[in-house]
Amino acid sequence: MRITVPRANVPLQDVDLYDPLTFSHGDPHANWCTLRHEEPVFWQQLPDGRGFWSVTKYDDVCRVLGEHESFTSSRGAILKMLGTPDPAGGRQMAVSDPPRHTHVRRPLYQLMTPSALRPQIPRIHEAVRKLLAPMASGDTWDMGAAMTALPMIVSGILMGLPEEDYPDLVRSGLMTVAPDDPEYQVEGGVEATLHQAHHDLFAYFADQVRRRRRKPPPNLADSDLIGRLMTLRVDGSKLSEGEIVSNCYSLLLGANVNTGHAVSAAILHLLDDPAQYEKWASDESLLKPGIREALRWSSPVIHFLRYAVEDVEIRGRKIRKDDGVVAWIPSANRDEDVFTDPFRFDVGRRPNREIAFGHGPHRCIGAVAAQITLELTLREIFARVERFDQAGEIAHLVSNFTAGIKHFPLKVTARR
């Protein structure tokens, strides 16, 4: 997703938040800025007859994401599937509402708390070092590609997946969240790409479950996230094979659309602000607030879709039962009523009420793991790199769901 400082309003009739090219080649922040000021609850009609509401103000985004009684996740959570009931609805954590969502989430989160993750930090740190090793080789280094691969390090460790499978899993994940991107499309276009990605990921996780059943580790429930799903009971019953695999799929995608873009987007901005880069790198007290600012700035997950459970009103607009409502996270994170000078990147920003990991019951279950990964990654970068210089064209991910810089060639000046 391109990150800009809007210079002019977009005519309302030209606002298009469905087309993935708006985010890779257009100016989504100009669209959101216009809507926040002129039409904060906005109906977009699509040529095929479908339509959806967009909410762009911080408080409205939090309301839609937080009030599951009024705005359900169970019919789907991604705009690409607008109007098509999600077949995993009610079975997969990402497309379930409380209380079932809570029954699945709580036991998984027990493996993702700071204390539970502490023993994994050395492994994560070593994997981060390995990923960043080419950075100091003297050759042009593609930060976009490296940071796209970064979240898989953590999800792979927490899910107990073989390291040699990571590249294929990253690609299949990108095919799922960015099927319009030519770099990840297969022959046959968007639908064929989605079908292939879904088939490959579901088959992969079905095989992982079978392997654990054939040769279970000593304590399956605590071995990894897949083992926890396999032993989980909801309403007294174990999850079905399909539910286990579906939730594995959801966990992988949830992890792999987040962390790395925050680093790429922050470094891209700081190419023109080397003093702030050095300030961030040299002041330990700014590490965590700087990460929160990078998350606000980049907002890696662009939207979440919900459906109105009943007729409801937001800012005087009547949203009818079954209407799709899209909560735009990057717009909420630039709301002028919440963030002072929101188009300024400030590593010392306080307060910072960013919601890059979402809000409400579906706030990202891996937020703690992502925070740890970002800290380890940035510490390594700050220790090794004095200056970055752009060494080629930047390519943004073609997606209206996931923000990402897929290619970001850099020359690195190492610290002495």
MIZA-113133 format. One record per residue (C-alpha): residue in one letter; x, y, z. Coordinates in Angstrom, 3 decimals, always signed. Layout:
+------+----------+----------+----------+
| type |        u |        v |        w |
+------+----------+----------+----------+
|    A |        X |        Y |        Z |
...
+------+----------+----------+----------+
//
This chain:
+------+----------+----------+----------+
| type |        u |        v |        w |
+------+----------+----------+----------+
|    M |   +0.000 |   +0.000 |   +0.000 |
|    R |   +1.321 |   +3.399 |   -0.967 |
|    I |   +1.608 |   +5.836 |   +1.949 |
|    T |   +1.124 |   +9.456 |   +0.967 |
|    V |   +0.302 |  +12.834 |   +2.462 |
|    P |   -2.928 |  +13.838 |   +0.662 |
|    R |   -2.670 |  +17.165 |   -1.126 |
|    A |   -6.202 |  +17.383 |   -2.545 |
|    N |   -9.621 |  +15.862 |   -2.002 |
|    V |  -10.866 |  +13.084 |   -4.245 |
|    P |  -14.326 |  +13.681 |   -5.756 |
|    L |  -16.694 |  +11.332 |   -3.948 |
|    Q |  -17.795 |   +9.760 |   -7.223 |
|    D |  -14.151 |   +8.788 |   -7.847 |
|    V |  -13.563 |   +7.121 |   -4.478 |
|    D |  -12.792 |   +3.426 |   -5.046 |
|    L |  -11.709 |   +1.306 |   -2.111 |
|    Y |  -12.441 |   -2.041 |   -3.760 |
|    D |   -9.940 |   -1.986 |   -6.623 |
|    P |   -6.600 |   -3.462 |   -5.411 |
|    L |   -4.752 |   -1.110 |   -7.787 |
|    T |   -5.903 |   +1.821 |   -5.641 |
|    F |   -3.543 |   +0.521 |   -2.968 |
|    S |   -0.553 |   -0.487 |   -5.100 |
|    H |   -0.566 |   +2.288 |   -7.711 |
|    G |   -3.158 |   +4.838 |   -6.585 |
|    D |   -3.589 |   +6.980 |   -3.481 |
|    P |   -5.693 |   +5.254 |   -0.818 |
|    H |   -4.884 |   +7.848 |   +1.852 |
|    A |   -6.355 |  +10.592 |   -0.341 |
|    N |   -9.553 |   +8.512 |   -0.594 |
|    W |   -9.721 |   +7.944 |   +3.162 |
|    C |   -8.909 |  +11.574 |   +3.981 |
|    T |  -11.750 |  +12.732 |   +1.745 |
|    L |  -14.185 |  +10.315 |   +3.373 |
|    R |  -13.201 |  +11.223 |   +6.934 |
|    H |  -13.969 |  +14.874 |   +6.206 |
|    E |  -16.909 |  +14.614 |   +3.791 |
|    E |  -18.582 |  +11.188 |   +4.088 |
|    P |  -17.241 |   +9.181 |   +7.048 |
|    V |  -19.882 |   +6.471 |   +6.504 |
|    F |  -19.806 |   +5.923 |   +2.748 |
|    W |  -21.680 |   +3.557 |   +0.451 |
|    Q |  -19.753 |   +2.245 |   -2.565 |
|    Q |  -21.764 |   +0.569 |   -5.295 |
|    L |  -19.878 |   -1.956 |   -7.401 |
|    P |  -20.547 |   -2.501 |  -11.112 |
|    D |  -21.763 |   -6.060 |  -10.485 |
|    G |  -24.574 |   -4.849 |   -8.215 |
|    R |  -22.910 |   -5.543 |   -4.887 |
|    G |  -22.071 |   -2.709 |   -2.504 |
|    F |  -20.645 |   -2.011 |   +0.932 |
|    W |  -20.362 |   +0.665 |   +3.591 |
|    S |  -16.963 |   +2.106 |   +4.506 |
|    V |  -16.287 |   +3.485 |   +7.975 |
|    T |  -13.151 |   +5.616 |   +8.152 |
|    K |  -13.187 |   +7.411 |  +11.518 |
|    Y |  -11.356 |   +5.896 |  +14.489 |
|    D |  -14.369 |   +5.652 |  +16.833 |
|    D |  -16.575 |   +4.110 |  +14.134 |
|    V |  -13.923 |   +1.564 |  +13.171 |
|    C |  -13.574 |   +0.552 |  +16.828 |
|    R |  -17.339 |   +0.286 |  +17.169 |
|    V |  -17.744 |   -1.972 |  +14.128 |
|    L |  -14.869 |   -4.206 |  +15.203 |
|    G |  -15.829 |   -4.239 |  +18.863 |
|    E |  -19.616 |   -4.761 |  +18.798 |
|    H |  -19.939 |   -8.348 |  +17.606 |
|    E |  -23.614 |   -8.398 |  +18.604 |
|    S |  -24.321 |   -5.791 |  +15.900 |
|    F |  -21.586 |   -6.576 |  +13.354 |
|    T |  -20.841 |  -10.252 |  +12.777 |
|    S |  -17.655 |  -11.881 |  +11.508 |
|    S |  -19.284 |  -15.233 |  +10.847 |
|    R |  -20.229 |  -14.503 |   +7.226 |
|    G |  -16.738 |  -13.456 |   +6.163 |
|    A |  -14.065 |  -10.943 |   +7.077 |
|    I |  -12.450 |  -10.025 |   +3.741 |
|    L |  -13.878 |   -7.627 |   +1.160 |
|    K |  -12.796 |   -9.910 |   -1.701 |
|    M |  -15.557 |  -12.321 |   -0.606 |
|    L |  -18.253 |   -9.647 |   -0.268 |
|    G |  -21.699 |  -11.181 |   -0.632 |
|    T |  -20.392 |  -14.760 |   -0.545 |
|    P |  -20.892 |  -16.581 |   +2.758 |
|    D |  -17.565 |  -17.865 |   +4.060 |
|    P |  -17.735 |  -21.688 |   +4.155 |
|    A |  -15.607 |  -21.595 |   +7.328 |
|    G |  -18.053 |  -19.291 |   +9.101 |
|    G |  -18.608 |  -20.383 |  +12.687 |
|    R |  -15.846 |  -23.030 |  +12.432 |
|    Q |  -12.734 |  -20.885 |  +11.974 |
|    M |  -11.635 |  -18.447 |  +14.651 |
|    A |  -11.322 |  -15.499 |  +12.240 |
|    V |  -14.919 |  -15.897 |  +11.068 |
|    S |  -16.621 |  -16.742 |  +14.359 |
|    D |  -18.234 |  -14.567 |  +16.984 |
|    P |  -18.081 |  -14.942 |  +20.761 |
|    P |  -18.658 |  -17.151 |  +22.636 |
|    R |  -17.359 |  -19.800 |  +20.205 |
|    H |  -14.563 |  -17.508 |  +19.049 |
|    T |  -13.492 |  -17.039 |  +22.667 |
|    H |  -13.497 |  -20.792 |  +23.376 |
|    V |  -10.995 |  -21.335 |  +20.546 |
|    R |   -8.948 |  -18.184 |  +21.052 |
|    R |   -8.319 |  -18.443 |  +24.803 |
|    P |   -6.459 |  -21.790 |  +24.797 |
|    L |   -4.387 |  -20.745 |  +21.766 |
|    Y |   -3.479 |  -17.431 |  +23.368 |
|    Q |   -2.035 |  -19.301 |  +26.342 |
|    L |   +0.817 |  -20.302 |  +23.997 |
|    M |   +1.269 |  -16.686 |  +22.826 |
|    T |   +1.623 |  -14.770 |  +26.091 |
|    P |   +4.939 |  -13.032 |  +26.924 |
|    S |   +5.864 |  -15.760 |  +29.437 |
|    A |   +4.967 |  -18.594 |  +27.042 |
|    L |   +6.973 |  -16.992 |  +24.226 |
|    R |  +10.068 |  -16.254 |  +26.327 |
|    P |  +11.693 |  -19.690 |  +25.737 |
|    Q |  +11.251 |  -19.232 |  +21.980 |
|    I |  +13.060 |  -15.885 |  +21.799 |
|    P |  +16.558 |  -17.348 |  +21.194 |
|    R |  +15.242 |  -19.362 |  +18.232 |
|    I |  +13.401 |  -16.356 |  +16.824 |
|    H |  +16.470 |  -14.162 |  +17.318 |
|    E |  +18.733 |  -16.637 |  +15.525 |
|    A |  +16.279 |  -16.863 |  +12.627 |
|    V |  +16.111 |  -13.057 |  +12.395 |
|    R |  +19.917 |  -12.862 |  +12.281 |
|    K |  +19.972 |  -15.437 |   +9.504 |
|    L |  +17.342 |  -13.533 |   +7.515 |
|    L |  +19.253 |  -10.248 |   +7.867 |
|    A |  +22.723 |  -11.679 |   +7.182 |
|    P |  +22.722 |  -10.718 |   +3.446 |
|    M |  +22.000 |   -7.106 |   +4.433 |
|    A |  +25.676 |   -6.411 |   +5.169 |
|    S |  +27.129 |   -8.285 |   +2.192 |
|    G |  +27.751 |   -5.114 |   +0.195 |
|    D |  +25.356 |   -6.169 |   -2.563 |
|    T |  +21.945 |   -4.637 |   -3.186 |
|    W |  +19.585 |   -6.029 |   -0.552 |
|    D |  +15.830 |   -6.394 |   -1.092 |
|    M |  +14.297 |   -5.352 |   +2.216 |
|    G |  +10.785 |   -5.872 |   +0.842 |
|    A |  +11.398 |   -9.542 |   +0.094 |
|    A |  +13.151 |  -10.108 |   +3.429 |
|    M |  +10.429 |   -8.430 |   +5.484 |
|    T |   +7.728 |  -10.314 |   +3.579 |
|    A |   +9.413 |  -13.517 |   +4.766 |
|    L |   +9.915 |  -12.280 |   +8.341 |
|    P |   +6.546 |  -13.261 |   +9.917 |
|    M |   +6.898 |  -16.840 |   +8.677 |
|    I |   +9.884 |  -17.254 |  +11.002 |
|    V |   +7.680 |  -16.780 |  +14.031 |
|    S |   +4.565 |  -18.561 |  +12.804 |
|    G |   +6.717 |  -21.474 |  +11.637 |
|    I |   +8.326 |  -21.839 |  +15.070 |
|    L |   +5.040 |  -21.484 |  +16.969 |
|    M |   +3.227 |  -23.913 |  +14.674 |
|    G |   +6.082 |  -26.417 |  +14.638 |
|    L |   +6.584 |  -26.315 |  +10.855 |
|    P |   +9.770 |  -27.398 |   +9.016 |
|    E |  +11.946 |  -24.458 |   +7.971 |
|    E |  +12.337 |  -25.829 |   +4.441 |
|    D |   +8.584 |  -25.340 |   +3.922 |
|    Y |   +8.623 |  -21.616 |   +4.740 |
|    P |   +9.155 |  -20.224 |   +1.200 |
|    D |   +6.232 |  -22.193 |   -0.266 |
|    L |   +3.984 |  -21.218 |   +2.655 |
|    V |   +4.849 |  -17.536 |   +2.227 |
|    R |   +3.996 |  -17.703 |   -1.471 |
|    S |   +0.722 |  -19.559 |   -0.890 |
|    G |   -0.214 |  -16.989 |   +1.750 |
|    L |   +0.458 |  -14.128 |   -0.663 |
|    M |   -1.618 |  -15.858 |   -3.340 |
|    T |   -4.489 |  -15.901 |   -0.844 |
|    V |   -4.347 |  -12.284 |   +0.317 |
|    A |   -3.161 |  -10.755 |   -2.989 |
|    P |   -4.627 |  -12.898 |   -5.792 |
|    D |   -4.769 |   -9.842 |   -8.069 |
|    D |   -0.984 |   -9.374 |   -7.907 |
|    P |   +0.555 |  -10.602 |  -11.203 |
|    E |   +3.689 |  -11.751 |   -9.372 |
|    Y |   +1.710 |  -14.376 |   -7.453 |
|    Q |   -1.024 |  -15.247 |   -9.928 |
|    V |   -1.213 |  -18.631 |  -11.606 |
|    E |   -2.612 |  -19.299 |  -15.048 |
|    G |   -6.333 |  -18.729 |  -14.955 |
|    G |   -6.327 |  -15.462 |  -13.008 |
|    V |   -7.718 |  -14.508 |   -9.616 |
|    E |  -10.138 |  -17.399 |   -9.069 |
|    A |   -7.581 |  -20.000 |  -10.139 |
|    T |   -4.975 |  -18.411 |   -7.860 |
|    L |   -7.288 |  -18.501 |   -4.851 |
|    H |   -8.307 |  -22.080 |   -5.591 |
|    Q |   -4.696 |  -23.210 |   -5.889 |
|    A |   -3.616 |  -21.413 |   -2.703 |
|    H |   -6.520 |  -22.756 |   -0.670 |
|    H |   -5.970 |  -26.284 |   -1.956 |
|    D |   -2.233 |  -26.214 |   -1.228 |
|    L |   -2.561 |  -24.760 |   +2.274 |
|    F |   -5.419 |  -27.015 |   +3.365 |
|    A |   -3.630 |  -30.084 |   +2.009 |
|    Y |   -0.412 |  -29.034 |   +3.739 |
|    F |   -2.034 |  -28.599 |   +7.142 |
|    A |   -4.055 |  -31.793 |   +6.779 |
|    D |   -0.727 |  -33.582 |   +6.296 |
|    Q |   +0.747 |  -31.834 |   +9.351 |
|    V |   -2.181 |  -33.021 |  +11.468 |
|    R |   -1.837 |  -36.590 |  +10.172 |
|    R |   +1.884 |  -36.589 |  +11.015 |
|    R |   +1.168 |  -35.569 |  +14.599 |
|    R |   -1.518 |  -38.228 |  +14.933 |
|    R |   +0.851 |  -40.943 |  +13.676 |
|    K |   +3.672 |  -39.871 |  +15.960 |
|    P |   +2.419 |  -37.496 |  +18.643 |
|    P |   +4.991 |  -35.600 |  +20.721 |
|    P |   +5.091 |  -36.325 |  +24.483 |
|    N |   +2.743 |  -33.451 |  +25.324 |
|    L |   +0.733 |  -32.756 |  +22.190 |
|    A |   -1.364 |  -29.955 |  +23.708 |
|    D |   +1.711 |  -27.885 |  +24.580 |
|    S |   +3.945 |  -28.882 |  +21.667 |
|    D |   +2.817 |  -26.127 |  +19.279 |
|    L |   -0.318 |  -24.329 |  +18.067 |
|    I |   -1.358 |  -27.233 |  +15.839 |
|    G |   -1.096 |  -29.657 |  +18.766 |
|    R |   -3.181 |  -27.304 |  +20.890 |
|    L |   -5.900 |  -27.211 |  +18.206 |
|    M |   -5.850 |  -31.000 |  +17.979 |
|    T |   -6.563 |  -31.379 |  +21.697 |
|    L |   -8.930 |  -28.439 |  +22.062 |
|    R |  -12.508 |  -28.992 |  +23.245 |
|    V |  -15.298 |  -26.548 |  +22.463 |
|    D |  -18.653 |  -27.169 |  +24.140 |
|    G |  -17.319 |  -30.533 |  +25.295 |
|    S |  -16.332 |  -31.773 |  +21.827 |
|    K |  -13.003 |  -31.858 |  +20.038 |
|    L |  -12.635 |  -29.868 |  +16.835 |
|    S |  -13.242 |  -31.815 |  +13.649 |
|    E |  -10.374 |  -32.452 |  +11.241 |
|    G |  -11.741 |  -29.738 |   +8.974 |
|    E |  -11.969 |  -27.237 |  +11.833 |
|    I |   -8.373 |  -27.948 |  +12.900 |
|    V |   -7.056 |  -27.485 |   +9.369 |
|    S |   -9.182 |  -24.385 |   +8.790 |
|    N |   -7.856 |  -22.742 |  +11.949 |
|    C |   -4.262 |  -23.637 |  +11.021 |
|    Y |   -4.869 |  -21.867 |   +7.724 |
|    S |   -6.302 |  -18.858 |   +9.545 |
|    L |   -3.398 |  -18.659 |  +12.007 |
|    L |   -0.848 |  -18.746 |   +9.196 |
|    L |   -2.547 |  -16.003 |   +7.200 |
|    G |   -3.077 |  -13.868 |  +10.292 |
|    A |   +0.622 |  -14.060 |  +11.111 |
|    N |   +1.922 |  -13.524 |   +7.615 |
|    V |   +0.044 |  -10.334 |   +6.769 |
|    N |   +1.455 |   -8.305 |   +9.611 |
|    T |   +4.895 |   -7.712 |  +10.989 |
|    G |   +7.383 |   -7.124 |   +8.225 |
|    H |   +5.641 |   -4.278 |   +6.441 |
|    A |   +5.974 |   -2.073 |   +9.524 |
|    V |   +9.773 |   -2.220 |   +9.156 |
|    S |   +9.800 |   -1.619 |   +5.386 |
|    A |   +7.348 |   +1.280 |   +5.550 |
|    A |   +9.234 |   +2.963 |   +8.412 |
|    I |  +12.636 |   +2.641 |   +6.724 |
|    L |  +11.205 |   +3.916 |   +3.434 |
|    H |   +9.959 |   +7.051 |   +5.157 |
|    L |  +13.183 |   +7.543 |   +7.114 |
|    L |  +15.311 |   +7.524 |   +3.949 |
|    D |  +14.384 |  +11.209 |   +3.792 |
|    D |  +14.786 |  +11.714 |   +7.549 |
|    P |  +18.163 |  +10.217 |   +8.518 |
|    A |  +18.296 |  +12.248 |  +11.738 |
|    Q |  +15.139 |  +10.555 |  +13.031 |
|    Y |  +16.498 |   +7.139 |  +11.994 |
|    E |  +19.631 |   +7.785 |  +14.050 |
|    K |  +17.574 |   +9.108 |  +16.951 |
|    W |  +15.503 |   +5.917 |  +16.958 |
|    A |  +18.568 |   +3.709 |  +16.590 |
|    S |  +20.561 |   +5.349 |  +19.364 |
|    D |  +17.915 |   +5.867 |  +22.067 |
|    E |  +16.747 |   +2.637 |  +23.729 |
|    S |  +13.787 |   +4.430 |  +25.302 |
|    L |  +12.395 |   +5.096 |  +21.805 |
|    L |  +12.497 |   +1.503 |  +20.573 |
|    K |   +8.992 |   +0.475 |  +21.666 |
|    P |   +7.204 |   +3.788 |  +21.001 |
|    G |   +8.920 |   +3.858 |  +17.609 |
|    I |   +7.555 |   +0.396 |  +16.846 |
|    R |   +4.037 |   +1.515 |  +17.751 |
|    E |   +4.478 |   +4.476 |  +15.420 |
|    A |   +5.739 |   +2.193 |  +12.650 |
|    L |   +2.643 |   +0.028 |  +13.134 |
|    R |   +0.347 |   +3.067 |  +13.054 |
|    W |   +2.149 |   +4.421 |  +10.017 |
|    S |   +2.088 |   +1.198 |   +8.014 |
|    S |   -1.180 |   -0.413 |   +9.231 |
|    P |   -0.336 |   -3.738 |   +7.550 |
|    V |   -3.896 |   -5.112 |   +7.691 |
|    I |   -5.899 |   -2.681 |   +5.592 |
|    H |   -9.460 |   -3.680 |   +6.405 |
|    F |  -11.863 |   -6.047 |   +8.107 |
|    L |  -15.320 |   -6.813 |   +6.751 |
|    R |  -18.354 |   -7.257 |   +8.982 |
|    Y |  -22.083 |   -7.705 |   +8.285 |
|    A |  -24.845 |   -5.874 |  +10.112 |
|    V |  -26.847 |   -8.270 |  +12.297 |
|    E |  -29.746 |   -5.824 |  +12.451 |
|    D |  -30.598 |   -2.340 |  +11.242 |
|    V |  -28.142 |   +0.060 |  +12.859 |
|    E |  -27.252 |   +3.736 |  +12.569 |
|    I |  -23.763 |   +5.268 |  +12.392 |
|    R |  -23.414 |   +9.058 |  +12.131 |
|    G |  -26.974 |   +9.362 |  +10.856 |
|    R |  -26.543 |   +6.741 |   +8.124 |
|    K |  -28.957 |   +3.809 |   +8.321 |
|    I |  -27.138 |   +0.548 |   +7.726 |
|    R |  -29.602 |   -2.237 |   +7.011 |
|    K |  -29.470 |   -5.788 |   +8.266 |
|    D |  -27.083 |   -7.940 |   +6.162 |
|    D |  -25.257 |   -4.929 |   +4.676 |
|    G |  -21.503 |   -5.348 |   +4.465 |
|    V |  -19.507 |   -2.830 |   +6.524 |
|    V |  -15.765 |   -2.389 |   +5.969 |
|    A |  -13.612 |   -0.945 |   +8.764 |
|    W |  -10.511 |   +0.710 |   +7.288 |
|    I |   -7.612 |   +0.417 |   +9.751 |
|    P |   -5.114 |   +2.813 |   +8.057 |
|    S |   -7.779 |   +5.519 |   +7.954 |
|    A |   -8.549 |   +5.108 |  +11.656 |
|    N |   -4.809 |   +5.354 |  +12.346 |
|    R |   -4.687 |   +8.729 |  +10.539 |
|    D |   -7.829 |  +10.203 |  +12.122 |
|    E |   -7.086 |  +13.848 |  +12.865 |
|    D |   -9.454 |  +13.776 |  +15.844 |
|    V |   -7.301 |  +11.129 |  +17.562 |
|    F |   -3.728 |  +11.692 |  +16.328 |
|    T |   -1.996 |  +15.056 |  +16.344 |
|    D |   -0.425 |  +15.761 |  +12.953 |
|    P |   -1.252 |  +12.209 |  +11.785 |
|    F |   +0.774 |  +12.396 |   +8.558 |
|    R |   +3.995 |  +12.996 |  +10.496 |
|    F |   +6.078 |   +9.949 |  +11.433 |
|    D |   +7.268 |  +10.482 |  +14.999 |
|    V |   +9.192 |   +7.711 |  +16.804 |
|    G |   +8.479 |   +9.463 |  +20.103 |
|    R |   +4.727 |   +9.871 |  +19.561 |
|    R |   +2.838 |   +9.817 |  +22.868 |
|    P |   +0.028 |   +9.027 |  +23.311 |
|    N |   -0.384 |   +6.612 |  +20.437 |
|    R |   -3.687 |   +4.743 |  +20.321 |
|    E |   -2.917 |   +2.894 |  +17.091 |
|    I |   -5.054 |   -0.134 |  +16.243 |
|    A |   -2.803 |   -1.792 |  +13.670 |
|    F |   -3.522 |   -5.207 |  +15.223 |
|    G |   -7.263 |   -4.589 |  +15.151 |
|    H |   -9.686 |   -3.929 |  +17.973 |
|    G |  -12.166 |   -5.902 |  +20.036 |
|    P |  -12.511 |   -9.683 |  +20.268 |
|    H |  -10.621 |  -10.257 |  +17.011 |
|    R |   -7.544 |   -8.209 |  +17.904 |
|    C |   -4.588 |  -10.131 |  +16.490 |
|    I |   -3.810 |  -13.135 |  +18.693 |
|    G |   -0.153 |  -12.886 |  +17.663 |
|    A |   +0.342 |   -9.233 |  +18.630 |
|    V |   +2.836 |  -10.080 |  +21.406 |
|    A |   +4.841 |  -12.351 |  +19.094 |
|    A |   +4.853 |   -9.652 |  +16.422 |
|    Q |   +6.073 |   -7.054 |  +18.919 |
|    I |   +8.926 |   -9.332 |  +20.025 |
|    T |   +9.883 |   -9.987 |  +16.402 |
|    L |   +9.893 |   -6.292 |  +15.551 |
|    E |  +12.085 |   -5.509 |  +18.556 |
|    L |  +14.610 |   -8.207 |  +17.633 |
|    T |  +14.627 |   -7.169 |  +13.978 |
|    L |  +15.071 |   -3.468 |  +14.596 |
|    R |  +17.771 |   -4.001 |  +17.216 |
|    E |  +19.734 |   -5.982 |  +14.627 |
|    I |  +19.179 |   -3.355 |  +11.938 |
|    F |  +20.090 |   -0.453 |  +14.206 |
|    A |  +23.245 |   -2.219 |  +15.396 |
|    R |  +24.417 |   -3.031 |  +11.872 |
|    V |  +23.237 |   -0.188 |   +9.633 |
|    E |  +24.340 |   +3.427 |   +9.667 |
|    R |  +22.465 |   +4.427 |   +6.531 |
|    F |  +20.186 |   +3.012 |   +3.841 |
|    D |  +20.104 |   +4.274 |   +0.260 |
|    Q |  +17.441 |   +3.288 |   -2.243 |
|    A |  +18.924 |   +1.236 |   -5.078 |
|    G |  +15.975 |   +0.587 |   -7.381 |
|    E |  +12.232 |   +0.806 |   -7.863 |
|    I |   +9.822 |   -0.061 |   -5.072 |
|    A |   +6.975 |   -2.507 |   -5.781 |
|    H |   +3.861 |   -2.532 |   -3.611 |
|    L |   +1.644 |   -5.551 |   -3.086 |
|    V |   -1.526 |   -5.437 |   -5.208 |
|    S |   -4.124 |   -6.037 |   -2.506 |
|    N |   -6.985 |   -4.236 |   -0.794 |
|    F |   -6.541 |   -6.402 |   +2.315 |
|    T |   -2.815 |   -6.509 |   +3.061 |
|    A |   -0.378 |   -3.633 |   +2.844 |
|    G |   +3.082 |   -4.627 |   +1.777 |
|    I |   +6.234 |   -3.518 |   +0.014 |
|    K |   +7.173 |   -6.673 |   -1.862 |
|    H |  +10.391 |   -5.273 |   -3.348 |
|    F |  +12.536 |   -2.526 |   -1.818 |
|    P |  +16.135 |   -2.612 |   -3.125 |
|    L |  +18.639 |   -0.917 |   -0.827 |
|    K |  +22.329 |   -0.251 |   -0.476 |
|    V |  +23.484 |   -0.552 |   +3.108 |
|    T |  +26.193 |   +1.496 |   +4.757 |
|    A |  +27.353 |   -0.605 |   +7.700 |
|    R |  +28.157 |   +0.881 |  +11.065 |
|    R |  +31.836 |   +1.035 |  +11.878 |
+------+----------+----------+----------+
//
